[in-house]
Amino acid sequence: MTKALPDRLSIDPESPYYDEEAIGDGVGVRFKGQEKTNVEEYCLSEGWIRVQAGKALDRKGKPLTIKLKGPVEVFRKSSEENEADAQT
């Protein structure tokens, strides 16, 4: 019943790698062994993530991002973890 997570996923609705269903299910990302909560996009096969570069914005008003390379792991967040995050 569990659907496999995509190889590449973005939270930007204008990206071709945006998948609202996958994001809505709750996706967690571990980069170099640490869980990251500020990931804008990831690619498992190429081994990188994109994160915001501070508060800087581009000329269209979107946050500037930087690409970090390294081992990437993705996982589905269980409903229990989502409830615990909402309470804290």
Order of alpha helices (4+ residues) and beta strands (2+ residues): beta-alpha-beta-beta-beta-beta-beta-beta-alpha
